[in-house]
Amino acid sequence: MVKILEGIGCPYCGCSCDDVRVVVSDDGKKILEVENACAIGTEIFLQATNHERITRPRLRQPDGSFSEISYEEAIDFAAKAILNAKKPLMYGFGSTTCEAQRAAAQLMEIGCGILDNCASICHGPSLMAFFDNGHPTCTLGEVKNRADVILYWGANPVHAHPRHMSRYAIYPLGFFKGNGFTERTVIVVDPRKTDTAGVADYHLQIKQGHDYDLLNAFRMVLYGYESDIPEMVAGIPKQSILEVSKILKGAKFGVCFFGMGLTHTDGRNHNVDIAISLMRDLNAVSKWSIMAMRGHFNIAGPNRVWCWTYGFPYCVDLTKGDYAHMNPGETSTIDLASRDEIDLFINIGTDAAAHFPIDAVKKLKKHTWITIDPNVSMAAEIADLHIPVGISGVEVPGIVYRMDNVPIQYRKVIDMPEGMLSDEEVLTGIANRLEELILEKAKICSPDSSEPISLESVICT
Ligand code: SF4
């Protein structure tokens, strides 16, 4: 008899939809049907029972081929690589649970390395703007129930977050918005005619890289300086700016969702900074929130977990031993890689090889590269060691932070293939083995010491 599981979380994008219904075979080993998820989310679930899946670690051989090894051997290899590295770096975490992110932090503390996550190449500038300017925000539940004006700035959820509009922002029937999309005004700011722009009431086709100018123009209108605005700002006619300003000011509950199109165009964190200032100004006359369209289903997770632990959301440098510090540009992965400072790269829960500039990949690849990931990705294919793990959110339960920073407990849908480990188990195993190796090394270096050697006294020395 098949099992029907309701209220399952989707392990793909930052919407972290937790209303998925999954039909599982009676032996609990195969996913038969997935309902409510979009096409991308469905694919992630079905991939769990892909016959070609790699279920054991693979170690690169001198002739370039991979050879299967045991998890114990893989853990030992990784622990020794960290022990011998001067500056190891662990990067990724978008598709891991918070439990694994905590275990990674513990491992890099012992290994005296750098911890970084995908925010380093996506919403890092947004997080810096949040430090500088704070940010008024809300939950996606509030958006669904209350929002009457939705502003997508540099984001294309139709493709990147397929259920964002249908589940939260535009189409759902909310408690105070019982007529769904007919009660909401949608504004899209994007240089391209995206599919999201296609469903908007207003599409401001901004000149690329001029976001700051347009945001400033909206602020000028709010401050009563509209006569000083030129006839055209950032490719947008003054008349449209005035028209849209009126809608922004008249919103009962407006939300600005911004994506890479704002964060990664000229100005970066300053763009987000002025967008936040615009929200603050709007809150003097109406009610507005702002939210980053986070990419992976738990990329908000490492930001939260490491903020509790170290006070920093990404680019966390633990090489000093006693304290952590963060300085994007100095301690960020691409910059460290470009300066060839990293002599061991551990890629986990993302595909750095596919997303990094080729120069950074080449520099990282000069040294040992370990990939911990369920998938056969580019990062897995170029690795010296690939450790496959259970799929978080499908085979591995855990806490996940949705894009609005609401934590959600993800449940297990099916078991991992027999003998496989989760990423948390692998990271904890490496940390335990590394502790053993560090103590063994300390004993060899001080053979005459009569005092017992504590781990704290020898790490990062
Ligand atoms: S929108 Fe995102 S989280 Fe929701 S089902 Fe699609 S991929 Fe999964």
Residues whose N, C-alpha, C, O or C-beta is under 5 A from the ligand:
A	BS01	SF4	C10 Y12 C13 C15 S16 C17 N36 A37 C38 I40 G41 H161 P162 R163 H164
